[in-house]
């Protein structure tokens, strides 16, 4: 039996709203890294995962990325995904 496809939405603390889908995958959380580069520009990296624990593991990867890429600073954020009616 095929799983029902749905849309998932995350609202970040700064008000940014990200919607993903349609998907049948059991994603539960959205993560985002906002990195400030040496030249003052900003880059954003993001993804979605199947558990809060999996999202929290990305925090360590963000710290490693900051060192490797020489970011001046970065913010790592996690938001819960909620099903959005279509």
PDB file of N, CA, C and O in Angstrom:
ATOM      1  N   UNK A   1       0.844  -1.185   0.000  1.00  0.00           N
ATOM      2  CA  UNK A   1       0.000   0.000   0.000  1.00  0.00           C
ATOM      3  C   UNK A   1       0.890   1.250   0.000  1.00  0.00           C
ATOM      4  O   UNK A   1       1.811   1.360   0.810  1.00  0.00           O
ATOM      5  N   UNK A   2       0.621   2.159  -0.880  1.00  0.00           N
ATOM      6  CA  UNK A   2       1.401   3.395  -0.983  1.00  0.00           C
ATOM      7  C   UNK A   2       1.055   4.339   0.160  1.00  0.00           C
ATOM      8  O   UNK A   2      -0.099   4.458   0.572  1.00  0.00           O
ATOM      9  N   UNK A   3       2.099   5.012   0.663  1.00  0.00           N
ATOM     10  CA  UNK A   3       1.864   6.006   1.715  1.00  0.00           C
ATOM     11  C   UNK A   3       1.330   7.295   1.105  1.00  0.00           C
ATOM     12  O   UNK A   3       1.667   7.661  -0.021  1.00  0.00           O
ATOM     13  N   UNK A   4       0.509   7.956   1.862  1.00  0.00           N
ATOM     14  CA  UNK A   4      -0.094   9.212   1.431  1.00  0.00           C
ATOM     15  C   UNK A   4       0.961  10.312   1.415  1.00  0.00           C
ATOM     16  O   UNK A   4       1.729  10.458   2.365  1.00  0.00           O
ATOM     17  N   UNK A   5       0.994  11.074   0.343  1.00  0.00           N
ATOM     18  CA  UNK A   5       1.926  12.198   0.252  1.00  0.00           C
ATOM     19  C   UNK A   5       1.323  13.404   0.954  1.00  0.00           C
ATOM     20  O   UNK A   5       0.110  13.612   0.949  1.00  0.00           O
ATOM     21  N   UNK A   6       2.206  14.192   1.558  1.00  0.00           N
ATOM     22  CA  UNK A   6       1.747  15.349   2.328  1.00  0.00           C
ATOM     23  C   UNK A   6       2.767  16.469   2.238  1.00  0.00           C
ATOM     24  O   UNK A   6       3.898  16.250   1.805  1.00  0.00           O
ATOM     25  N   UNK A   7       2.377  17.653   2.639  1.00  0.00           N
ATOM     26  CA  UNK A   7       3.263  18.812   2.709  1.00  0.00           C
ATOM     27  C   UNK A   7       3.586  19.061   4.167  1.00  0.00           C
ATOM     28  O   UNK A   7       2.727  18.916   5.038  1.00  0.00           O
ATOM     29  N   UNK A   8       4.845  19.441   4.435  1.00  0.00           N
ATOM     30  CA  UNK A   8       5.303  19.704   5.790  1.00  0.00           C
ATOM     31  C   UNK A   8       5.861  21.118   5.857  1.00  0.00           C
ATOM     32  O   UNK A   8       6.542  21.567   4.936  1.00  0.00           O
ATOM     33  N   UNK A   9       5.568  21.821   6.954  1.00  0.00           N
ATOM     34  CA  UNK A   9       5.998  23.206   7.097  1.00  0.00           C
ATOM     35  C   UNK A   9       6.718  23.412   8.418  1.00  0.00           C
ATOM     36  O   UNK A   9       6.301  22.907   9.461  1.00  0.00           O
ATOM     37  N   UNK A  10       7.815  24.171   8.350  1.00  0.00           N
ATOM     38  CA  UNK A  10       8.565  24.571   9.542  1.00  0.00           C
ATOM     39  C   UNK A  10       8.553  26.091   9.607  1.00  0.00           C
ATOM     40  O   UNK A  10       8.703  26.764   8.587  1.00  0.00           O
ATOM     41  N   UNK A  11       8.375  26.627  10.805  1.00  0.00           N
ATOM     42  CA  UNK A  11       8.453  28.072  11.006  1.00  0.00           C
ATOM     43  C   UNK A  11       9.638  28.345  11.928  1.00  0.00           C
ATOM     44  O   UNK A  11       9.672  27.879  13.067  1.00  0.00           O
ATOM     45  N   UNK A  12      10.603  29.103  11.425  1.00  0.00           N
ATOM     46  CA  UNK A  12      11.821  29.393  12.173  1.00  0.00           C
ATOM     47  C   UNK A  12      11.572  30.550  13.144  1.00  0.00           C
ATOM     48  O   UNK A  12      10.613  31.303  12.974  1.00  0.00           O
ATOM     49  N   UNK A  13      12.434  30.697  14.165  1.00  0.00           N
ATOM     50  CA  UNK A  13      12.246  31.770  15.153  1.00  0.00           C
ATOM     51  C   UNK A  13      12.186  33.173  14.555  1.00  0.00           C
ATOM     52  O   UNK A  13      11.535  34.053  15.117  1.00  0.00           O
ATOM     53  N   UNK A  14      12.865  33.395  13.408  1.00  0.00           N
ATOM     54  CA  UNK A  14      12.844  34.722  12.789  1.00  0.00           C
ATOM     55  C   UNK A  14      11.641  34.934  11.876  1.00  0.00           C
ATOM     56  O   UNK A  14      11.533  35.969  11.219  1.00  0.00           O
ATOM     57  N   UNK A  15      10.722  33.941  11.834  1.00  0.00           N
ATOM     58  CA  UNK A  15       9.518  34.065  11.032  1.00  0.00           C
ATOM     59  C   UNK A  15       9.604  33.429   9.654  1.00  0.00           C
ATOM     60  O   UNK A  15       8.593  33.334   8.958  1.00  0.00           O
ATOM     61  N   UNK A  16      10.793  32.991   9.246  1.00  0.00           N
ATOM     62  CA  UNK A  16      10.951  32.330   7.950  1.00  0.00           C
ATOM     63  C   UNK A  16      10.153  31.031   7.952  1.00  0.00           C
ATOM     64  O   UNK A  16      10.208  30.264   8.913  1.00  0.00           O
ATOM     65  N   UNK A  17       9.411  30.786   6.874  1.00  0.00           N
ATOM     66  CA  UNK A  17       8.586  29.582   6.754  1.00  0.00           C
ATOM     67  C   UNK A  17       9.106  28.754   5.585  1.00  0.00           C
ATOM     68  O   UNK A  17       9.253  29.260   4.473  1.00  0.00           O
ATOM     69  N   UNK A  18       9.384  27.479   5.846  1.00  0.00           N
ATOM     70  CA  UNK A  18       9.862  26.559   4.814  1.00  0.00           C
ATOM     71  C   UNK A  18       8.864  25.430   4.684  1.00  0.00           C
ATOM     72  O   UNK A  18       8.533  24.777   5.674  1.00  0.00           O
ATOM     73  N   UNK A  19       8.377  25.189   3.465  1.00  0.00           N
ATOM     74  CA  UNK A  19       7.456  24.090   3.195  1.00  0.00           C
ATOM     75  C   UNK A  19       8.146  23.106   2.268  1.00  0.00           C
ATOM     76  O   UNK A  19       8.749  23.501   1.270  1.00  0.00           O
ATOM     77  N   UNK A  20       8.058  21.820   2.601  1.00  0.00           N
ATOM     78  CA  UNK A  20       8.609  20.778   1.751  1.00  0.00           C
ATOM     79  C   UNK A  20       7.489  19.839   1.346  1.00  0.00           C
ATOM     80  O   UNK A  20       6.497  19.691   2.059  1.00  0.00           O
ATOM     81  N   UNK A  21       7.658  19.207   0.195  1.00  0.00           N
ATOM     82  CA  UNK A  21       6.658  18.247  -0.239  1.00  0.00           C
ATOM     83  C   UNK A  21       6.257  18.469  -1.676  1.00  0.00           C
ATOM     84  O   UNK A  21       6.696  19.429  -2.310  1.00  0.00           O
ATOM     85  N   UNK A  22       5.440  17.601  -2.183  1.00  0.00           N
ATOM     86  CA  UNK A  22       4.794  16.510  -1.461  1.00  0.00           C
ATOM     87  C   UNK A  22       5.795  15.392  -1.152  1.00  0.00           C
ATOM     88  O   UNK A  22       6.675  15.090  -1.959  1.00  0.00           O
ATOM     89  N   UNK A  23       5.647  14.788   0.018  1.00  0.00           N
ATOM     90  CA  UNK A  23       6.524  13.708   0.441  1.00  0.00           C
ATOM     91  C   UNK A  23       5.745  12.673   1.239  1.00  0.00           C
ATOM     92  O   UNK A  23       4.774  12.992   1.925  1.00  0.00           O
ATOM     93  N   UNK A  24       6.187  11.443   1.134  1.00  0.00           N
ATOM     94  CA  UNK A  24       5.625  10.375   1.954  1.00  0.00           C
ATOM     95  C   UNK A  24       6.614   9.988   3.048  1.00  0.00           C
ATOM     96  O   UNK A  24       6.310   9.149   3.895  1.00  0.00           O
ATOM     97  N   UNK A  25       7.815  10.608   3.031  1.00  0.00           N
ATOM     98  CA  UNK A  25       8.829  10.315   4.041  1.00  0.00           C
ATOM     99  C   UNK A  25       8.415  10.856   5.399  1.00  0.00           C
ATOM    100  O   UNK A  25       7.749  11.888   5.482  1.00  0.00           O
ATOM    101  N   UNK A  26       8.806  10.164   6.468  1.00  0.00           N
ATOM    102  CA  UNK A  26       8.395  10.567   7.826  1.00  0.00           C
ATOM    103  C   UNK A  26       9.306  11.632   8.444  1.00  0.00           C
ATOM    104  O   UNK A  26       9.800  11.441   9.555  1.00  0.00           O
ATOM    105  N   UNK A  27       9.533  12.739   7.753  1.00  0.00           N
ATOM    106  CA  UNK A  27      10.362  13.808   8.297  1.00  0.00           C
ATOM    107  C   UNK A  27       9.657  14.470   9.470  1.00  0.00           C
ATOM    108  O   UNK A  27       8.443  14.667   9.445  1.00  0.00           O
ATOM    109  N   UNK A  28      10.434  14.816  10.509  1.00  0.00           N
ATOM    110  CA  UNK A  28       9.853  15.445  11.695  1.00  0.00           C
ATOM    111  C   UNK A  28      10.437  16.820  11.998  1.00  0.00           C
ATOM    112  O   UNK A  28       9.789  17.637  12.653  1.00  0.00           O
ATOM    113  N   UNK A  29      11.675  17.086  11.520  1.00  0.00           N
ATOM    114  CA  UNK A  29      12.336  18.341  11.862  1.00  0.00           C
ATOM    115  C   UNK A  29      13.092  18.913  10.664  1.00  0.00           C
ATOM    116  O   UNK A  29      13.532  18.186   9.773  1.00  0.00           O
ATOM    117  N   UNK A  30      13.226  20.228  10.675  1.00  0.00           N
ATOM    118  CA  UNK A  30      13.953  20.993   9.667  1.00  0.00           C
ATOM    119  C   UNK A  30      15.110  21.671  10.394  1.00  0.00           C
ATOM    120  O   UNK A  30      14.925  22.208  11.487  1.00  0.00           O
ATOM    121  N   UNK A  31      16.298  21.653   9.799  1.00  0.00           N
ATOM    122  CA  UNK A  31      17.432  22.358  10.400  1.00  0.00           C
ATOM    123  C   UNK A  31      17.983  23.372   9.405  1.00  0.00           C
ATOM    124  O   UNK A  31      17.851  23.217   8.191  1.00  0.00           O
ATOM    125  N   UNK A  32      18.610  24.421   9.957  1.00  0.00           N
ATOM    126  CA  UNK A  32      19.147  25.483   9.106  1.00  0.00           C
ATOM    127  C   UNK A  32      20.414  26.044   9.744  1.00  0.00           C
ATOM    128  O   UNK A  32      20.474  26.269  10.952  1.00  0.00           O
ATOM    129  N   UNK A  33      21.422  26.263   8.908  1.00  0.00           N
ATOM    130  CA  UNK A  33      22.640  26.947   9.331  1.00  0.00           C
ATOM    131  C   UNK A  33      22.708  28.246   8.546  1.00  0.00           C
ATOM    132  O   UNK A  33      22.661  28.234   7.315  1.00  0.00           O
ATOM    133  N   UNK A  34      22.819  29.362   9.246  1.00  0.00           N
ATOM    134  CA  UNK A  34      23.019  30.659   8.611  1.00  0.00           C
ATOM    135  C   UNK A  34      24.458  31.053   8.926  1.00  0.00           C
ATOM    136  O   UNK A  34      24.776  31.407  10.061  1.00  0.00           O
ATOM    137  N   UNK A  35      25.324  30.990   7.919  1.00  0.00           N
ATOM    138  CA  UNK A  35      26.752  31.231   8.096  1.00  0.00           C
ATOM    139  C   UNK A  35      27.138  32.604   7.548  1.00  0.00           C
ATOM    140  O   UNK A  35      26.736  32.989   6.450  1.00  0.00           O
ATOM    141  N   UNK A  36      27.928  33.333   8.341  1.00  0.00           N
ATOM    142  CA  UNK A  36      28.469  34.614   7.895  1.00  0.00           C
ATOM    143  C   UNK A  36      29.904  34.356   7.459  1.00  0.00           C
ATOM    144  O   UNK A  36      30.733  33.906   8.250  1.00  0.00           O
ATOM    145  N   UNK A  37      30.186  34.645   6.195  1.00  0.00           N
ATOM    146  CA  UNK A  37      31.505  34.389   5.627  1.00  0.00           C
ATOM    147  C   UNK A  37      32.468  35.521   5.954  1.00  0.00           C
ATOM    148  O   UNK A  37      32.053  36.590   6.401  1.00  0.00           O
ATOM    149  N   UNK A  38      33.754  35.281   5.730  1.00  0.00           N
ATOM    150  CA  UNK A  38      34.779  36.296   5.998  1.00  0.00           C
ATOM    151  C   UNK A  38      34.535  37.593   5.237  1.00  0.00           C
ATOM    152  O   UNK A  38      34.861  38.672   5.731  1.00  0.00           O
ATOM    153  N   UNK A  39      33.963  37.493   4.035  1.00  0.00           N
ATOM    154  CA  UNK A  39      33.719  38.696   3.231  1.00  0.00           C
ATOM    155  C   UNK A  39      32.409  39.399   3.600  1.00  0.00           C
ATOM    156  O   UNK A  39      32.016  40.366   2.948  1.00  0.00           O
ATOM    157  N   UNK A  40      31.736  38.909   4.648  1.00  0.00           N
ATOM    158  CA  UNK A  40      30.500  39.532   5.104  1.00  0.00           C
ATOM    159  C   UNK A  40      29.234  38.975   4.475  1.00  0.00           C
ATOM    160  O   UNK A  40      28.132  39.287   4.925  1.00  0.00           O
ATOM    161  N   UNK A  41      29.378  38.157   3.445  1.00  0.00           N
ATOM    162  CA  UNK A  41      28.201  37.532   2.818  1.00  0.00           C
ATOM    163  C   UNK A  41      27.638  36.451   3.717  1.00  0.00           C
ATOM    164  O   UNK A  41      28.297  35.969   4.640  1.00  0.00           O
ATOM    165  N   UNK A  42      26.398  36.083   3.422  1.00  0.00           N
ATOM    166  CA  UNK A  42      25.717  35.045   4.189  1.00  0.00           C
ATOM    167  C   UNK A  42      25.399  33.868   3.290  1.00  0.00           C
ATOM    168  O   UNK A  42      24.959  34.042   2.153  1.00  0.00           O
ATOM    169  N   UNK A  43      25.626  32.659   3.810  1.00  0.00           N
ATOM    170  CA  UNK A  43      25.221  31.439   3.120  1.00  0.00           C
ATOM    171  C   UNK A  43      24.286  30.671   4.034  1.00  0.00           C
ATOM    172  O   UNK A  43      24.442  30.684   5.255  1.00  0.00           O
ATOM    173  N   UNK A  44      23.312  30.000   3.431  1.00  0.00           N
ATOM    174  CA  UNK A  44      22.352  29.227   4.204  1.00  0.00           C
ATOM    175  C   UNK A  44      22.398  27.775   3.741  1.00  0.00           C
ATOM    176  O   UNK A  44      22.346  27.476   2.548  1.00  0.00           O
ATOM    177  N   UNK A  45      22.497  26.887   4.721  1.00  0.00           N
ATOM    178  CA  UNK A  45      22.477  25.450   4.478  1.00  0.00           C
ATOM    179  C   UNK A  45      21.283  24.902   5.242  1.00  0.00           C
ATOM    180  O   UNK A  45      21.001  25.357   6.350  1.00  0.00           O
ATOM    181  N   UNK A  46      20.578  23.935   4.672  1.00  0.00           N
ATOM    182  CA  UNK A  46      19.386  23.432   5.346  1.00  0.00           C
ATOM    183  C   UNK A  46      19.122  21.988   4.958  1.00  0.00           C
ATOM    184  O   UNK A  46      19.691  21.459   4.004  1.00  0.00           O
ATOM    185  N   UNK A  47      18.243  21.372   5.726  1.00  0.00           N
ATOM    186  CA  UNK A  47      17.830  20.008   5.422  1.00  0.00           C
ATOM    187  C   UNK A  47      16.686  19.591   6.324  1.00  0.00           C
ATOM    188  O   UNK A  47      16.268  20.345   7.203  1.00  0.00           O
ATOM    189  N   UNK A  48      16.187  18.401   6.107  1.00  0.00           N
ATOM    190  CA  UNK A  48      15.126  17.870   6.947  1.00  0.00           C
ATOM    191  C   UNK A  48      15.493  16.438   7.321  1.00  0.00           C
ATOM    192  O   UNK A  48      16.127  15.726   6.543  1.00  0.00           O
ATOM    193  N   UNK A  49      15.090  16.027   8.517  1.00  0.00           N
ATOM    194  CA  UNK A  49      15.486  14.736   9.067  1.00  0.00           C
ATOM    195  C   UNK A  49      14.291  14.047   9.711  1.00  0.00           C
ATOM    196  O   UNK A  49      13.210  14.623   9.836  1.00  0.00           O
ATOM    197  N   UNK A  50      14.511  12.811  10.114  1.00  0.00           N
ATOM    198  CA  UNK A  50      13.416  11.983  10.631  1.00  0.00           C
ATOM    199  C   UNK A  50      13.301  11.956  12.145  1.00  0.00           C
ATOM    200  O   UNK A  50      12.449  11.250  12.685  1.00  0.00           O
ATOM    201  N   UNK A  51      14.151  12.720  12.848  1.00  0.00           N
ATOM    202  CA  UNK A  51      14.037  12.776  14.307  1.00  0.00           C
ATOM    203  C   UNK A  51      14.767  14.010  14.843  1.00  0.00           C
ATOM    204  O   UNK A  51      15.637  14.569  14.176  1.00  0.00           O
ATOM    205  N   UNK A  52      14.402  14.416  16.040  1.00  0.00           N
ATOM    206  CA  UNK A  52      15.073  15.539  16.689  1.00  0.00           C
ATOM    207  C   UNK A  52      16.527  15.170  16.980  1.00  0.00           C
ATOM    208  O   UNK A  52      17.420  16.003  16.832  1.00  0.00           O
ATOM    209  N   UNK A  53      16.765  13.930  17.391  1.00  0.00           N
ATOM    210  CA  UNK A  53      18.135  13.483  17.674  1.00  0.00           C
ATOM    211  C   UNK A  53      19.013  13.602  16.430  1.00  0.00           C
ATOM    212  O   UNK A  53      20.160  14.039  16.517  1.00  0.00           O
ATOM    213  N   UNK A  54      18.484  13.221  15.292  1.00  0.00           N
ATOM    214  CA  UNK A  54      19.224  13.321  14.030  1.00  0.00           C
ATOM    215  C   UNK A  54      19.520  14.789  13.700  1.00  0.00           C
ATOM    216  O   UNK A  54      20.605  15.110  13.216  1.00  0.00           O
ATOM    217  N   UNK A  55      18.570  15.662  13.958  1.00  0.00           N
ATOM    218  CA  UNK A  55      18.773  17.099  13.710  1.00  0.00           C
ATOM    219  C   UNK A  55      19.864  17.648  14.627  1.00  0.00           C
ATOM    220  O   UNK A  55      20.700  18.438  14.189  1.00  0.00           O
ATOM    221  N   UNK A  56      19.862  17.237  15.888  1.00  0.00           N
ATOM    222  CA  UNK A  56      20.863  17.728  16.839  1.00  0.00           C
ATOM    223  C   UNK A  56      22.274  17.294  16.458  1.00  0.00           C
ATOM    224  O   UNK A  56      23.238  17.994  16.770  1.00  0.00           O
ATOM    225  N   UNK A  57      22.409  16.159  15.793  1.00  0.00           N
ATOM    226  CA  UNK A  57      23.725  15.700  15.342  1.00  0.00           C
ATOM    227  C   UNK A  57      24.318  16.654  14.308  1.00  0.00           C
ATOM    228  O   UNK A  57      25.539  16.740  14.170  1.00  0.00           O
ATOM    229  N   UNK A  58      23.477  17.357  13.597  1.00  0.00           N
ATOM    230  CA  UNK A  58      23.948  18.300  12.578  1.00  0.00           C
ATOM    231  C   UNK A  58      24.673  19.487  13.212  1.00  0.00           C
ATOM    232  O   UNK A  58      25.467  20.152  12.547  1.00  0.00           O
ATOM    233  N   UNK A  59      24.410  19.756  14.485  1.00  0.00           N
ATOM    234  CA  UNK A  59      25.059  20.870  15.182  1.00  0.00           C
ATOM    235  C   UNK A  59      26.578  20.668  15.204  1.00  0.00           C
ATOM    236  O   UNK A  59      27.332  21.616  14.987  1.00  0.00           O
ATOM    237  N   UNK A  60      27.025  19.440  15.465  1.00  0.00           N
ATOM    238  CA  UNK A  60      28.464  19.149  15.450  1.00  0.00           C
ATOM    239  C   UNK A  60      29.063  19.335  14.071  1.00  0.00           C
ATOM    240  O   UNK A  60      30.179  19.834  13.928  1.00  0.00           O
ATOM    241  N   UNK A  61      28.316  18.930  13.060  1.00  0.00           N
ATOM    242  CA  UNK A  61      28.778  19.113  11.679  1.00  0.00           C
ATOM    243  C   UNK A  61      28.885  20.599  11.348  1.00  0.00           C
ATOM    244  O   UNK A  61      29.765  21.007  10.591  1.00  0.00           O
ATOM    245  N   UNK A  62      27.998  21.400  11.909  1.00  0.00           N
ATOM    246  CA  UNK A  62      28.044  22.849  11.666  1.00  0.00           C
ATOM    247  C   UNK A  62      29.324  23.434  12.256  1.00  0.00           C
ATOM    248  O   UNK A  62      29.966  24.276  11.628  1.00  0.00           O
ATOM    249  N   UNK A  63      29.697  22.997  13.449  1.00  0.00           N
ATOM    250  CA  UNK A  63      30.927  23.493  14.080  1.00  0.00           C
ATOM    251  C   UNK A  63      32.142  23.100  13.244  1.00  0.00           C
ATOM    252  O   UNK A  63      33.052  23.905  13.049  1.00  0.00           O
ATOM    253  N   UNK A  64      32.155  21.871  12.753  1.00  0.00           N
ATOM    254  CA  UNK A  64      33.257  21.422  11.897  1.00  0.00           C
ATOM    255  C   UNK A  64      33.309  22.237  10.612  1.00  0.00           C
ATOM    256  O   UNK A  64      34.387  22.628  10.163  1.00  0.00           O
ATOM    257  N   UNK A  65      32.146  22.493  10.020  1.00  0.00           N
ATOM    258  CA  UNK A  65      32.072  23.284   8.791  1.00  0.00           C
ATOM    259  C   UNK A  65      32.582  24.698   9.000  1.00  0.00           C
ATOM    260  O   UNK A  65      33.251  25.259   8.132  1.00  0.00           O
ATOM    261  N   UNK A  66      32.268  25.273  10.150  1.00  0.00           N
ATOM    262  CA  UNK A  66      32.711  26.632  10.458  1.00  0.00           C
ATOM    263  C   UNK A  66      34.233  26.695  10.504  1.00  0.00           C
ATOM    264  O   UNK A  66      34.836  27.636   9.988  1.00  0.00           O
ATOM    265  N   UNK A  67      34.848  25.697  11.120  1.00  0.00           N
ATOM    266  CA  UNK A  67      36.317  25.665  11.200  1.00  0.00           C
ATOM    267  C   UNK A  67      36.936  25.447   9.822  1.00  0.00           C
ATOM    268  O   UNK A  67      37.877  26.142   9.441  1.00  0.00           O
ATOM    269  N   UNK A  68      36.406  24.483   9.081  1.00  0.00           N
ATOM    270  CA  UNK A  68      36.971  24.145   7.766  1.00  0.00           C
ATOM    271  C   UNK A  68      36.826  25.283   6.763  1.00  0.00           C
ATOM    272  O   UNK A  68      37.732  25.536   5.968  1.00  0.00           O
ATOM    273  N   UNK A  69      35.686  25.968   6.801  1.00  0.00           N
ATOM    274  CA  UNK A  69      35.406  27.001   5.795  1.00  0.00           C
ATOM    275  C   UNK A  69      35.764  28.408   6.262  1.00  0.00           C
ATOM    276  O   UNK A  69      35.701  29.352   5.474  1.00  0.00           O
ATOM    277  N   UNK A  70      36.133  28.561   7.515  1.00  0.00           N
ATOM    278  CA  UNK A  70      36.535  29.863   8.011  1.00  0.00           C
ATOM    279  C   UNK A  70      35.400  30.855   8.169  1.00  0.00           C
ATOM    280  O   UNK A  70      35.585  32.048   7.928  1.00  0.00           O
ATOM    281  N   UNK A  71      34.214  30.378   8.576  1.00  0.00           N
ATOM    282  CA  UNK A  71      33.085  31.288   8.790  1.00  0.00           C
ATOM    283  C   UNK A  71      33.401  32.228   9.951  1.00  0.00           C
ATOM    284  O   UNK A  71      34.003  31.816  10.942  1.00  0.00           O
ATOM    285  N   UNK A  72      32.996  33.488   9.826  1.00  0.00           N
ATOM    286  CA  UNK A  72      33.147  34.436  10.936  1.00  0.00           C
ATOM    287  C   UNK A  72      32.231  34.031  12.075  1.00  0.00           C
ATOM    288  O   UNK A  72      32.614  34.074  13.244  1.00  0.00           O
ATOM    289  N   UNK A  73      31.004  33.634  11.718  1.00  0.00           N
ATOM    290  CA  UNK A  73      30.033  33.194  12.723  1.00  0.00           C
ATOM    291  C   UNK A  73      28.953  32.382  12.023  1.00  0.00           C
ATOM    292  O   UNK A  73      28.869  32.364  10.795  1.00  0.00           O
ATOM    293  N   UNK A  74      28.131  31.715  12.819  1.00  0.00           N
ATOM    294  CA  UNK A  74      27.004  30.970  12.251  1.00  0.00           C
ATOM    295  C   UNK A  74      25.943  30.757  13.326  1.00  0.00           C
ATOM    296  O   UNK A  74      26.228  30.788  14.523  1.00  0.00           O
ATOM    297  N   UNK A  75      24.727  30.544  12.872  1.00  0.00           N
ATOM    298  CA  UNK A  75      23.610  30.214  13.758  1.00  0.00           C
ATOM    299  C   UNK A  75      23.040  28.881  13.283  1.00  0.00           C
ATOM    300  O   UNK A  75      22.804  28.692  12.089  1.00  0.00           O
ATOM    301  N   UNK A  76      22.822  27.965  14.211  1.00  0.00           N
ATOM    302  CA  UNK A  76      22.232  26.672  13.894  1.00  0.00           C
ATOM    303  C   UNK A  76      20.863  26.621  14.557  1.00  0.00           C
ATOM    304  O   UNK A  76      20.738  26.865  15.757  1.00  0.00           O
ATOM    305  N   UNK A  77      19.840  26.305  13.775  1.00  0.00           N
ATOM    306  CA  UNK A  77      18.467  26.306  14.290  1.00  0.00           C
ATOM    307  C   UNK A  77      17.731  25.038  13.855  1.00  0.00           C
ATOM    308  O   UNK A  77      17.987  24.483  12.786  1.00  0.00           O
ATOM    309  N   UNK A  78      16.824  24.604  14.705  1.00  0.00           N
ATOM    310  CA  UNK A  78      16.001  23.442  14.422  1.00  0.00           C
ATOM    311  C   UNK A  78      14.539  23.846  14.648  1.00  0.00           C
ATOM    312  O   UNK A  78      14.220  24.547  15.608  1.00  0.00           O
ATOM    313  N   UNK A  79      13.664  23.396  13.752  1.00  0.00           N
ATOM    314  CA  UNK A  79      12.223  23.633  13.928  1.00  0.00           C
ATOM    315  C   UNK A  79      11.474  22.336  13.621  1.00  0.00           C
ATOM    316  O   UNK A  79      11.873  21.556  12.756  1.00  0.00           O
ATOM    317  N   UNK A  80      10.396  22.132  14.340  1.00  0.00           N
ATOM    318  CA  UNK A  80       9.549  20.954  14.100  1.00  0.00           C
ATOM    319  C   UNK A  80       8.755  21.146  12.812  1.00  0.00           C
ATOM    320  O   UNK A  80       8.275  22.242  12.522  1.00  0.00           O
ATOM    321  N   UNK A  81       8.626  20.080  12.053  1.00  0.00           N
ATOM    322  CA  UNK A  81       7.783  20.114  10.847  1.00  0.00           C
ATOM    323  C   UNK A  81       6.359  19.726  11.223  1.00  0.00           C
ATOM    324  O   UNK A  81       6.146  18.780  11.982  1.00  0.00           O
ATOM    325  N   UNK A  82       5.412  20.440  10.704  1.00  0.00           N
ATOM    326  CA  UNK A  82       4.000  20.112  10.931  1.00  0.00           C
ATOM    327  C   UNK A  82       3.320  19.923   9.593  1.00  0.00           C
ATOM    328  O   UNK A  82       3.650  20.593   8.614  1.00  0.00           O
ATOM    329  N   UNK A  83       2.369  19.005   9.557  1.00  0.00           N
ATOM    330  CA  UNK A  83       1.660  18.740   8.308  1.00  0.00           C
ATOM    331  C   UNK A  83       0.799  19.942   7.940  1.00  0.00           C
ATOM    332  O   UNK A  83       0.089  20.501   8.775  1.00  0.00           O
ATOM    333  N   UNK A  84       0.879  20.322   6.673  1.00  0.00           N
ATOM    334  CA  UNK A  84       0.144  21.475   6.167  1.00  0.00           C
ATOM    335  C   UNK A  84      -0.980  20.983   5.268  1.00  0.00           C
ATOM    336  O   UNK A  84      -0.732  20.205   4.347  1.00  0.00           O
ATOM    337  N   UNK A  85      -2.213  21.421   5.514  1.00  0.00           N
ATOM    338  CA  UNK A  85      -3.307  21.035   4.610  1.00  0.00           C
ATOM    339  C   UNK A  85      -3.071  21.610   3.224  1.00  0.00           C
ATOM    340  O   UNK A  85      -2.592  22.735   3.077  1.00  0.00           O
ATOM    341  N   UNK A  86      -3.412  20.832   2.218  1.00  0.00           N
ATOM    342  CA  UNK A  86      -3.220  21.294   0.837  1.00  0.00           C
ATOM    343  C   UNK A  86      -4.416  22.024   0.323  1.00  0.00           C
ATOM    344  O   UNK A  86      -4.418  22.478  -0.821  1.00  0.00           O
TER     345      UNK A  86
END
